[in-house]
Amino acid sequence: MKTLLVLLVCGVAVSCSGPGGPAQRAGAAVDGAIYKVGEGISKVGNKIEGAAAGE
């Protein structure tokens, strides 16, 4: 019985290591898009600060 339980737990652990389902992939895509938007906002902020400082 213990062997069956160990095999079941290992099987579940192995199956969870894939790329994920559609919702997980969509969430990863949203995370990447938000990160890129944040980088763009940071660049614009740096340009505004530079313009305000007279560079």
N, CA, C and O atoms as a Tripos MOL2 file, in Angstrom:
@<TRIPOS>MOLECULE
protein
  220   219    55     0     0
PROTEIN
NO_CHARGES

@<TRIPOS>ATOM
      1 N           0.8230   -1.1940    0.0000 N.3       1 MET1
      2 CA          0.0000    0.0000    0.0000 C.3       1 MET1
      3 C           0.8680    1.2590    0.0000 C.2       1 MET1
      4 O           0.5760    2.2300   -0.6990 O.2       1 MET1
      5 N           1.9450    1.2240    0.8010 N.am      2 LYS2
      6 CA          2.8320    2.3850    0.8450 C.3       2 LYS2
      7 C           3.5040    2.6060   -0.5000 C.2       2 LYS2
      8 O           3.6980    3.7460   -0.9230 O.2       2 LYS2
      9 N           3.8580    1.5210   -1.1690 N.am      3 THR3
     10 CA          4.5100    1.6290   -2.4710 C.3       3 THR3
     11 C           3.5700    2.2790   -3.4760 C.2       3 THR3
     12 O           3.9920    3.1180   -4.2720 O.2       3 THR3
     13 N           2.3090    1.8970   -3.4410 N.am      4 LEU4
     14 CA          1.3250    2.4920   -4.3400 C.3       4 LEU4
     15 C           1.1710    3.9790   -4.0690 C.2       4 LEU4
     16 O           1.0720    4.7750   -5.0030 O.2       4 LEU4
     17 N           1.1500    4.3530   -2.8160 N.am      5 LEU5
     18 CA          1.0280    5.7590   -2.4460 C.3       5 LEU5
     19 C           2.2400    6.5530   -2.9150 C.2       5 LEU5
     20 O           2.0860    7.6580   -3.4350 O.2       5 LEU5
     21 N           3.4280    6.0180   -2.7440 N.am      6 VAL6
     22 CA          4.6520    6.6870   -3.1800 C.3       6 VAL6
     23 C           4.6500    6.8600   -4.6930 C.2       6 VAL6
     24 O           4.9960    7.9300   -5.1940 O.2       6 VAL6
     25 N           4.2650    5.8180   -5.4250 N.am      7 LEU7
     26 CA          4.1980    5.9110   -6.8840 C.3       7 LEU7
     27 C           3.1690    6.9420   -7.3300 C.2       7 LEU7
     28 O           3.4060    7.6750   -8.2910 O.2       7 LEU7
     29 N           2.0460    7.0070   -6.6560 N.am      8 LEU8
     30 CA          1.0150    7.9850   -6.9780 C.3       8 LEU8
     31 C           1.5150    9.4090   -6.7480 C.2       8 LEU8
     32 O           1.2980   10.2880   -7.5820 O.2       8 LEU8
     33 N           2.1800    9.6340   -5.6250 N.am      9 VAL9
     34 CA          2.7200   10.9600   -5.3180 C.3       9 VAL9
     35 C           3.7860   11.3480   -6.3370 C.2       9 VAL9
     36 O           3.8190   12.4960   -6.7830 O.2       9 VAL9
     37 N           4.6480   10.4230   -6.7090 N.am     10 CYS10
     38 CA          5.6840   10.7070   -7.7060 C.3      10 CYS10
     39 C           5.0640   11.0040   -9.0670 C.2      10 CYS10
     40 O           5.5330   11.8870   -9.7850 O.2      10 CYS10
     41 N           4.0280   10.2800   -9.4200 N.am     11 GLY11
     42 CA          3.3490   10.5150  -10.6890 C.3      11 GLY11
     43 C           2.7140   11.8910  -10.7450 C.2      11 GLY11
     44 O           2.7790   12.5640  -11.7740 O.2      11 GLY11
     45 N           2.1040   12.3130   -9.6550 N.am     12 VAL12
     46 CA          1.4990   13.6490   -9.5900 C.3      12 VAL12
     47 C           2.5820   14.7140   -9.6720 C.2      12 VAL12
     48 O           2.4130   15.7180  -10.3650 O.2      12 VAL12
     49 N           3.6800   14.5100   -8.9820 N.am     13 ALA13
     50 CA          4.7690   15.4920   -8.9960 C.3      13 ALA13
     51 C           5.3640   15.6300  -10.3890 C.2      13 ALA13
     52 O           5.6820   16.7410  -10.8130 O.2      13 ALA13
     53 N           5.5170   14.5400  -11.0970 N.am     14 VAL14
     54 CA          6.0720   14.5850  -12.4460 C.3      14 VAL14
     55 C           5.1060   15.2600  -13.4050 C.2      14 VAL14
     56 O           5.5310   16.0110  -14.2820 O.2      14 VAL14
     57 N           3.8230   15.0060  -13.2510 N.am     15 SER15
     58 CA          2.8450   15.5910  -14.1630 C.3      15 SER15
     59 C           2.7010   17.0910  -13.9440 C.2      15 SER15
     60 O           2.2440   17.7900  -14.8480 O.2      15 SER15
     61 N           3.0680   17.6020  -12.7960 N.am     16 CYS16
     62 CA          2.9480   19.0320  -12.5090 C.3      16 CYS16
     63 C           4.1350   19.8340  -13.0190 C.2      16 CYS16
     64 O           4.1230   21.0620  -12.9370 O.2      16 CYS16
     65 N           5.1550   19.1720  -13.5400 N.am     17 SER17
     66 CA          6.3560   19.9000  -13.9380 C.3      17 SER17
     67 C           6.3220   20.3460  -15.3940 C.2      17 SER17
     68 O           7.3270   20.8520  -15.8940 O.2      17 SER17
     69 N           5.2050   20.1760  -16.0900 N.am     18 GLY18
     70 CA          5.0890   20.5520  -17.4920 C.3      18 GLY18
     71 C           4.9080   22.0510  -17.6620 C.2      18 GLY18
     72 O           5.0260   22.8130  -16.7030 O.2      18 GLY18
     73 N           4.6190   22.4690  -18.8900 N.am     19 PRO19
     74 CA          4.4630   23.8990  -19.1670 C.3      19 PRO19
     75 C           3.1920   24.4830  -18.5780 C.2      19 PRO19
     76 O           3.0320   25.7040  -18.5730 O.2      19 PRO19
     77 N           2.3040   23.6750  -18.0940 N.am     20 GLY20
     78 CA          1.0850   24.1580  -17.4690 C.3      20 GLY20
     79 C          -0.0680   24.1570  -18.4410 C.2      20 GLY20
     80 O           0.0940   23.9190  -19.6380 O.2      20 GLY20
     81 N          -1.2160   24.4250  -17.9060 N.am     21 GLY21
     82 CA         -2.4190   24.4520  -18.7180 C.3      21 GLY21
     83 C          -2.6040   25.7860  -19.4070 C.2      21 GLY21
     84 O          -1.7520   26.6680  -19.3010 O.2      21 GLY21
     85 N          -3.7020   25.9380  -20.1070 N.am     22 PRO22
     86 CA         -3.9430   27.1700  -20.8470 C.3      22 PRO22
     87 C          -4.0280   28.4090  -19.9490 C.2      22 PRO22
     88 O          -3.5430   29.4790  -20.3170 O.2      22 PRO22
     89 N          -4.6350   28.2640  -18.7920 N.am     23 ALA23
     90 CA         -4.7470   29.4120  -17.8860 C.3      23 ALA23
     91 C          -3.3850   29.8290  -17.3550 C.2      23 ALA23
     92 O          -3.1070   31.0210  -17.2230 O.2      23 ALA23
     93 N          -2.5290   28.8500  -17.0500 N.am     24 GLN24
     94 CA         -1.1970   29.1680  -16.5400 C.3      24 GLN24
     95 C          -0.3550   29.8350  -17.6250 C.2      24 GLN24
     96 O           0.3870   30.7750  -17.3410 O.2      24 GLN24
     97 N          -0.4640   29.3580  -18.8600 N.am     25 ARG25
     98 CA          0.2790   29.9750  -19.9620 C.3      25 ARG25
     99 C          -0.2350   31.3860  -20.2380 C.2      25 ARG25
    100 O           0.5540   32.2880  -20.5230 O.2      25 ARG25
    101 N          -1.5500   31.5820  -20.1560 N.am     26 ALA26
    102 CA         -2.1170   32.9130  -20.3530 C.3      26 ALA26
    103 C          -1.6410   33.8600  -19.2510 C.2      26 ALA26
    104 O          -1.3210   35.0180  -19.5180 O.2      26 ALA26
    105 N          -1.5950   33.3670  -18.0230 N.am     27 GLY27
    106 CA         -1.1070   34.1830  -16.9120 C.3      27 GLY27
    107 C           0.3490   34.5710  -17.0970 C.2      27 GLY27
    108 O           0.7370   35.7000  -16.7940 O.2      27 GLY27
    109 N           1.1520   33.6480  -17.5890 N.am     28 ALA28
    110 CA          2.5660   33.9450  -17.8400 C.3      28 ALA28
    111 C           2.6950   34.9960  -18.9430 C.2      28 ALA28
    112 O           3.5600   35.8680  -18.8700 O.2      28 ALA28
    113 N           1.8430   34.9160  -19.9570 N.am     29 ALA29
    114 CA          1.8740   35.9070  -21.0380 C.3      29 ALA29
    115 C           1.4780   37.2850  -20.5180 C.2      29 ALA29
    116 O           2.0710   38.2910  -20.9080 O.2      29 ALA29
    117 N           0.4840   37.3340  -19.6430 N.am     30 VAL30
    118 CA          0.0630   38.6070  -19.0480 C.3      30 VAL30
    119 C           1.1810   39.1670  -18.1860 C.2      30 VAL30
    120 O           1.4520   40.3670  -18.2360 O.2      30 VAL30
    121 N           1.8280   38.3320  -17.4050 N.am     31 ASP31
    122 CA          2.9550   38.7770  -16.5760 C.3      31 ASP31
    123 C           4.0600   39.3810  -17.4360 C.2      31 ASP31
    124 O           4.6140   40.4270  -17.0970 O.2      31 ASP31
    125 N           4.3790   38.7220  -18.5510 N.am     32 GLY32
    126 CA          5.4130   39.2380  -19.4500 C.3      32 GLY32
    127 C           5.0220   40.5720  -20.0570 C.2      32 GLY32
    128 O           5.8490   41.4750  -20.1750 O.2      32 GLY32
    129 N           3.7530   40.6950  -20.4460 N.am     33 ALA33
    130 CA          3.2850   41.9490  -21.0310 C.3      33 ALA33
    131 C           3.3360   43.0840  -20.0100 C.2      33 ALA33
    132 O           3.7390   44.2000  -20.3380 O.2      33 ALA33
    133 N           2.9360   42.8020  -18.7940 N.am     34 ILE34
    134 CA          2.9630   43.8300  -17.7440 C.3      34 ILE34
    135 C           4.3960   44.2470  -17.4520 C.2      34 ILE34
    136 O           4.6560   45.4240  -17.2060 O.2      34 ILE34
    137 N           5.3210   43.3090  -17.4760 N.am     35 TYR35
    138 CA          6.7310   43.6230  -17.2510 C.3      35 TYR35
    139 C           7.2440   44.5580  -18.3480 C.2      35 TYR35
    140 O           7.9480   45.5270  -18.0670 O.2      35 TYR35
    141 N           6.8850   44.2610  -19.6000 N.am     36 LYS36
    142 CA          7.3300   45.1050  -20.7100 C.3      36 LYS36
    143 C           6.7290   46.5050  -20.6170 C.2      36 LYS36
    144 O           7.4070   47.4890  -20.9120 O.2      36 LYS36
    145 N           5.4760   46.6030  -20.2140 N.am     37 VAL37
    146 CA          4.8420   47.9100  -20.0350 C.3      37 VAL37
    147 C           5.5590   48.6760  -18.9300 C.2      37 VAL37
    148 O           5.7920   49.8780  -19.0560 O.2      37 VAL37
    149 N           5.9060   47.9910  -17.8590 N.am     38 GLY38
    150 CA          6.6330   48.6390  -16.7650 C.3      38 GLY38
    151 C           7.9840   49.1660  -17.2120 C.2      38 GLY38
    152 O           8.3980   50.2500  -16.7980 O.2      38 GLY38
    153 N           8.6780   48.4040  -18.0580 N.am     39 GLU39
    154 CA          9.9630   48.8850  -18.5920 C.3      39 GLU39
    155 C           9.7570   50.1330  -19.4410 C.2      39 GLU39
    156 O          10.5450   51.0750  -19.3600 O.2      39 GLU39
    157 N           8.7040   50.1470  -20.2540 N.am     40 GLY40
    158 CA          8.4140   51.3120  -21.0910 C.3      40 GLY40
    159 C           8.1010   52.5410  -20.2550 C.2      40 GLY40
    160 O           8.5630   53.6410  -20.5580 O.2      40 GLY40
    161 N           7.3190   52.3540  -19.2060 N.am     41 ILE41
    162 CA          6.9820   53.4710  -18.3160 C.3      41 ILE41
    163 C           8.2390   53.9940  -17.6390 C.2      41 ILE41
    164 O           8.3940   55.2030  -17.4670 O.2      41 ILE41
    165 N           9.1240   53.1090  -17.2590 N.am     42 SER42
    166 CA         10.3770   53.5210  -16.6260 C.3      42 SER42
    167 C          11.2320   54.3480  -17.5850 C.2      42 SER42
    168 O          11.8100   55.3610  -17.1900 O.2      42 SER42
    169 N          11.3100   53.9200  -18.8370 N.am     43 LYS43
    170 CA         12.0910   54.6610  -19.8260 C.3      43 LYS43
    171 C          11.5060   56.0460  -20.0520 C.2      43 LYS43
    172 O          12.2400   57.0320  -20.1260 O.2      43 LYS43
    173 N          10.1810   56.1210  -20.1610 N.am     44 VAL44
    174 CA          9.5330   57.4310  -20.3580 C.3      44 VAL44
    175 C           9.7760   58.3110  -19.1470 C.2      44 VAL44
    176 O          10.0340   59.5060  -19.2970 O.2      44 VAL44
    177 N           9.6980   57.7480  -17.9550 N.am     45 GLY45
    178 CA          9.9620   58.5200  -16.7430 C.3      45 GLY45
    179 C          11.3760   59.0630  -16.7040 C.2      45 GLY45
    180 O          11.6010   60.1960  -16.2780 O.2      45 GLY45
    181 N          12.3280   58.2600  -17.1470 N.am     46 ASN46
    182 CA         13.7220   58.7180  -17.1870 C.3      46 ASN46
    183 C          13.8880   59.8520  -18.1920 C.2      46 ASN46
    184 O          14.6350   60.7970  -17.9350 O.2      46 ASN46
    185 N          13.2070   59.7740  -19.3290 N.am     47 LYS47
    186 CA         13.2870   60.8380  -20.3340 C.3      47 LYS47
    187 C          12.6650   62.1290  -19.8200 C.2      47 LYS47
    188 O          13.1780   63.2190  -20.0720 O.2      47 LYS47
    189 N          11.5620   62.0010  -19.1010 N.am     48 ILE48
    190 CA         10.9180   63.1870  -18.5290 C.3      48 ILE48
    191 C          11.8190   63.8220  -17.4850 C.2      48 ILE48
    192 O          11.9560   65.0450  -17.4510 O.2      48 ILE48
    193 N          12.4390   63.0100  -16.6320 N.am     49 GLU49
    194 CA         13.3490   63.5460  -15.6340 C.3      49 GLU49
    195 C          14.5460   64.2320  -16.2970 C.2      49 GLU49
    196 O          14.9980   65.2840  -15.8450 O.2      49 GLU49
    197 N          15.0540   63.6230  -17.3740 N.am     50 GLY50
    198 CA         16.1640   64.2250  -18.0900 C.3      50 GLY50
    199 C          15.7870   65.5470  -18.7180 C.2      50 GLY50
    200 O          16.5690   66.4970  -18.6920 O.2      50 GLY50
    201 N          14.5880   65.6170  -19.2870 N.am     51 ALA51
    202 CA         14.1300   66.8610  -19.8920 C.3      51 ALA51
    203 C          13.9080   67.9380  -18.8330 C.2      51 ALA51
    204 O          14.1890   69.1110  -19.0790 O.2      51 ALA51
    205 N          13.4160   67.5590  -17.6760 N.am     52 ALA52
    206 CA         13.1880   68.5140  -16.5930 C.3      52 ALA52
    207 C          14.5080   69.0480  -16.0350 C.2      52 ALA52
    208 O          14.5820   70.1840  -15.5670 O.2      52 ALA52
    209 N          15.5550   68.2070  -16.0920 N.am     53 ALA53
    210 CA         16.8550   68.6210  -15.5580 C.3      53 ALA53
    211 C          17.6360   69.4230  -16.5960 C.2      53 ALA53
    212 O          18.6830   69.9870  -16.2780 O.2      53 ALA53
    213 N          17.1410   69.4800  -17.8260 N.am     54 GLY54
    214 CA         17.7890   70.2700  -18.8630 C.3      54 GLY54
    215 C          18.8890   69.5380  -19.5860 C.2      54 GLY54
    216 O          19.7970   70.1760  -20.1180 O.2      54 GLY54
    217 N          18.8440   68.2270  -19.6240 N.am     55 GLU55
    218 CA         19.8900   67.4390  -20.3010 C.3      55 GLU55
    219 C          19.6980   67.4720  -21.7950 C.2      55 GLU55
    220 O          20.4780   66.8680  -22.5320 O.2      55 GLU55
@<TRIPOS>BOND
     1     1     2 1
     2     2     3 1
     3     3     4 2
     4     3     5 am
     5     5     6 1
     6     6     7 1
     7     7     8 2
     8     7     9 am
     9     9    10 1
    10    10    11 1
    11    11    12 2
    12    11    13 am
    13    13    14 1
    14    14    15 1
    15    15    16 2
    16    15    17 am
    17    17    18 1
    18    18    19 1
    19    19    20 2
    20    19    21 am
    21    21    22 1
    22    22    23 1
    23    23    24 2
    24    23    25 am
    25    25    26 1
    26    26    27 1
    27    27    28 2
    28    27    29 am
    29    29    30 1
    30    30    31 1
    31    31    32 2
    32    31    33 am
    33    33    34 1
    34    34    35 1
    35    35    36 2
    36    35    37 am
    37    37    38 1
    38    38    39 1
    39    39    40 2
    40    39    41 am
    41    41    42 1
    42    42    43 1
    43    43    44 2
    44    43    45 am
    45    45    46 1
    46    46    47 1
    47    47    48 2
    48    47    49 am
    49    49    50 1
    50    50    51 1
    51    51    52 2
    52    51    53 am
    53    53    54 1
    54    54    55 1
    55    55    56 2
    56    55    57 am
    57    57    58 1
    58    58    59 1
    59    59    60 2
    60    59    61 am
    61    61    62 1
    62    62    63 1
    63    63    64 2
    64    63    65 am
    65    65    66 1
    66    66    67 1
    67    67    68 2
    68    67    69 am
    69    69    70 1
    70    70    71 1
    71    71    72 2
    72    71    73 am
    73    73    74 1
    74    74    75 1
    75    75    76 2
    76    75    77 am
    77    77    78 1
    78    78    79 1
    79    79    80 2
    80    79    81 am
    81    81    82 1
    82    82    83 1
    83    83    84 2
    84    83    85 am
    85    85    86 1
    86    86    87 1
    87    87    88 2
    88    87    89 am
    89    89    90 1
    90    90    91 1
    91    91    92 2
    92    91    93 am
    93    93    94 1
    94    94    95 1
    95    95    96 2
    96    95    97 am
    97    97    98 1
    98    98    99 1
    99    99   100 2
   100    99   101 am
   101   101   102 1
   102   102   103 1
   103   103   104 2
   104   103   105 am
   105   105   106 1
   106   106   107 1
   107   107   108 2
   108   107   109 am
   109   109   110 1
   110   110   111 1
   111   111   112 2
   112   111   113 am
   113   113   114 1
   114   114   115 1
   115   115   116 2
   116   115   117 am
   117   117   118 1
   118   118   119 1
   119   119   120 2
   120   119   121 am
   121   121   122 1
   122   122   123 1
   123   123   124 2
   124   123   125 am
   125   125   126 1
   126   126   127 1
   127   127   128 2
   128   127   129 am
   129   129   130 1
   130   130   131 1
   131   131   132 2
   132   131   133 am
   133   133   134 1
   134   134   135 1
   135   135   136 2
   136   135   137 am
   137   137   138 1
   138   138   139 1
   139   139   140 2
   140   139   141 am
   141   141   142 1
   142   142   143 1
   143   143   144 2
   144   143   145 am
   145   145   146 1
   146   146   147 1
   147   147   148 2
   148   147   149 am
   149   149   150 1
   150   150   151 1
   151   151   152 2
   152   151   153 am
   153   153   154 1
   154   154   155 1
   155   155   156 2
   156   155   157 am
   157   157   158 1
   158   158   159 1
   159   159   160 2
   160   159   161 am
   161   161   162 1
   162   162   163 1
   163   163   164 2
   164   163   165 am
   165   165   166 1
   166   166   167 1
   167   167   168 2
   168   167   169 am
   169   169   170 1
   170   170   171 1
   171   171   172 2
   172   171   173 am
   173   173   174 1
   174   174   175 1
   175   175   176 2
   176   175   177 am
   177   177   178 1
   178   178   179 1
   179   179   180 2
   180   179   181 am
   181   181   182 1
   182   182   183 1
   183   183   184 2
   184   183   185 am
   185   185   186 1
   186   186   187 1
   187   187   188 2
   188   187   189 am
   189   189   190 1
   190   190   191 1
   191   191   192 2
   192   191   193 am
   193   193   194 1
   194   194   195 1
   195   195   196 2
   196   195   197 am
   197   197   198 1
   198   198   199 1
   199   199   200 2
   200   199   201 am
   201   201   202 1
   202   202   203 1
   203   203   204 2
   204   203   205 am
   205   205   206 1
   206   206   207 1
   207   207   208 2
   208   207   209 am
   209   209   210 1
   210   210   211 1
   211   211   212 2
   212   211   213 am
   213   213   214 1
   214   214   215 1
   215   215   216 2
   216   215   217 am
   217   217   218 1
   218   218   219 1
   219   219   220 2
@<TRIPOS>SUBSTRUCTURE
     1 MET1         2 RESIDUE 1 A MET
     2 LYS2         6 RESIDUE 1 A LYS
     3 THR3        10 RESIDUE 1 A THR
     4 LEU4        14 RESIDUE 1 A LEU
     5 LEU5        18 RESIDUE 1 A LEU
     6 VAL6        22 RESIDUE 1 A VAL
     7 LEU7        26 RESIDUE 1 A LEU
     8 LEU8        30 RESIDUE 1 A LEU
     9 VAL9        34 RESIDUE 1 A VAL
    10 CYS10       38 RESIDUE 1 A CYS
    11 GLY11       42 RESIDUE 1 A GLY
    12 VAL12       46 RESIDUE 1 A VAL
    13 ALA13       50 RESIDUE 1 A ALA
    14 VAL14       54 RESIDUE 1 A VAL
    15 SER15       58 RESIDUE 1 A SER
    16 CYS16       62 RESIDUE 1 A CYS
    17 SER17       66 RESIDUE 1 A SER
    18 GLY18       70 RESIDUE 1 A GLY
    19 PRO19       74 RESIDUE 1 A PRO
    20 GLY20       78 RESIDUE 1 A GLY
    21 GLY21       82 RESIDUE 1 A GLY
    22 PRO22       86 RESIDUE 1 A PRO
    23 ALA23       90 RESIDUE 1 A ALA
    24 GLN24       94 RESIDUE 1 A GLN
    25 ARG25       98 RESIDUE 1 A ARG
    26 ALA26      102 RESIDUE 1 A ALA
    27 GLY27      106 RESIDUE 1 A GLY
    28 ALA28      110 RESIDUE 1 A ALA
    29 ALA29      114 RESIDUE 1 A ALA
    30 VAL30      118 RESIDUE 1 A VAL
    31 ASP31      122 RESIDUE 1 A ASP
    32 GLY32      126 RESIDUE 1 A GLY
    33 ALA33      130 RESIDUE 1 A ALA
    34 ILE34      134 RESIDUE 1 A ILE
    35 TYR35      138 RESIDUE 1 A TYR
    36 LYS36      142 RESIDUE 1 A LYS
    37 VAL37      146 RESIDUE 1 A VAL
    38 GLY38      150 RESIDUE 1 A GLY
    39 GLU39      154 RESIDUE 1 A GLU
    40 GLY40      158 RESIDUE 1 A GLY
    41 ILE41      162 RESIDUE 1 A ILE
    42 SER42      166 RESIDUE 1 A SER
    43 LYS43      170 RESIDUE 1 A LYS
    44 VAL44      174 RESIDUE 1 A VAL
    45 GLY45      178 RESIDUE 1 A GLY
    46 ASN46      182 RESIDUE 1 A ASN
    47 LYS47      186 RESIDUE 1 A LYS
    48 ILE48      190 RESIDUE 1 A ILE
    49 GLU49      194 RESIDUE 1 A GLU
    50 GLY50      198 RESIDUE 1 A GLY
    51 ALA51      202 RESIDUE 1 A ALA
    52 ALA52      206 RESIDUE 1 A ALA
    53 ALA53      210 RESIDUE 1 A ALA
    54 GLY54      214 RESIDUE 1 A GLY
    55 GLU55      218 RESIDUE 1 A GLU
